[in-house]
Amino acid sequence: MKKLRQNVVLLVISVALIASSFATVVQSSQTSNAKTKAVPTPKKQTNSNSNTNKKSNTNSNKSTTSKTNTNNRSNTKSNSNSKSNSNKQTANTKSNSNSKSNSKSNSNTKSNSNASTKSNSNTKSNSKSNSNTSSKTNSNSKTNSNSKSNSTGKSNSNTKSNSNSKSNSNKSNTTASNSNKTPSMNLPQVIVNTVSARIKSQPSGSSTELRRSKLGTIYGVSEKKSSWYKVQFTSGGKTVGGWIPSTAVDDYDAASGDEINAQIVERYYAKEGMSFTVASELAAFLAGIKNTNADLGLKRLLSLRQALKALSNPPNKEQKDFLKTSDTAIVYSEPAGEWYVRSELFWDLHKKYKLENIAWEAAKNPLPGECEGYVNCYLFYAKQTDGEYLNLYPEGKNGLEALVNITNMLEPIVQDLTDKSVYVGPTDVSDRAEFNQTISDLRSIISRLSYTEKEKPLQQLERIAEGFR
């Protein structure tokens, strides 16, 4: 009987335990269901008292506070590089936080949402929500930010960020500092229409001269007073101002620039007789014109040629500076002791525009060096100058003059054929081949001409070929 009672007691205890377990399971299930539902955000923050290690994914359309009970207070400094395209504010953050901890995290994020947070903490959660936030960010930006956040399921963050941003947004609220750009001074412009115009310290002819300004220099005008303009220029790395007479400048704008440039050239260019100052400044001005043409291009080379002819011997400091800046366009002839414009510049200009007057100026341009009696050199010179012009324009208006020039160059060689005391012919095989080829080329060019005067240079070439065979 006693044993029976013990069994009954054990049975009752077992039933009670089973019932208790069942009730616990039911209660747990109800609690779990309740936690998955969104709860309207209370006006005050609430902190729950239990620590949990869970992973939850939640989506909500309003500001929410999840009932995952976390007591996470974190002070976080994070460096984030983010790119976002948004109409208002976007944020995508990766942060590492521990309960009551200070941490540093690096995150690279891309977002196209209103708020997206991934956090590694004692409670690990991935959530996407449309939230009302007090943070202000630059949308579609690359941001380096240092943030401090206190979170209790919902985080309140104060963000300090330095950002370099690229944004495509219609609306954005920013707390990041925007760079202050000094607006460019859109000053009216003038162009110097006078050679070596003087710039003064005051609007008076008797005031101190600050500098000389070259023809075609463009300045911004900051002030006008009577018949003087105050112009801005750089001196010693600083922007300074000076006064120039209104008669020494013309108003300038890009739309009318070509017309103004043409007027300045027309005023100063002359085929001959220009001083070094005028010719050199005009050549430099023409070299700086972007929208050039055949006429301006040729006048630039001719002005340069006149400036070189006007050099003093020896050149002064101004002239030496000019030679240095013109180095790529000029060549020195040692025997003549003179500077020449490089002939290839003329021929290149002709190649571009195919105009006879350019070819003629190229033919007249002297070549550096001296032949010193070597026949091959004289023949080559004739072919490269007047011969090239006749080859391009056999019926050109300067054709007869070119033909006469060739005849005059060949005549002294013919006169010396008997004694050969001045001129010498080719000696080795390669020089003789060059000699024969140049003779043949000149014959071909001259024989196509319609001038009766061509017979003499053809006879001269024949005698030279026989004399140095």
Secondary structure, DSSP 8 states (H G I E B T S, - for coil): -HHHHHHHHHHHHHHHHHHHHHHHHHHHHHHHHHHTS--B--SS----S-----EEEEEESS-B---------EEEEEEEEEEE--SS---EEEEE--TTEEEEEEEEEEE-SS-EEEEESSSEEEEEE---------SSEEEEEEEEEEESSSEEEEEEEEEEE----S-----S------------EEEE-STTEEEESSSSTTS-EEEEE-TT-EEEEEEEETTEEEEEEEETTEEEEEEEEGGGEEEE-GGGHHHHHHHHHHHH--SS---HHHHHHHHHHHHT-SS--HHHHHHHHHHHHHHHHT--SS--HHHHHHHHHTGGGEEEETTTTEEEE-HHHHHHHHHHH--HHHHHHHHHS--SS--TTBHHHHHHHHIIIIIHHHHH-TT-TTHHHHHHHHHHHHHHHHHTTTT-SS-B---SHHHHHHHHHHHHHHHHHHHT---GGGHHHHHHHHHHHHHT-
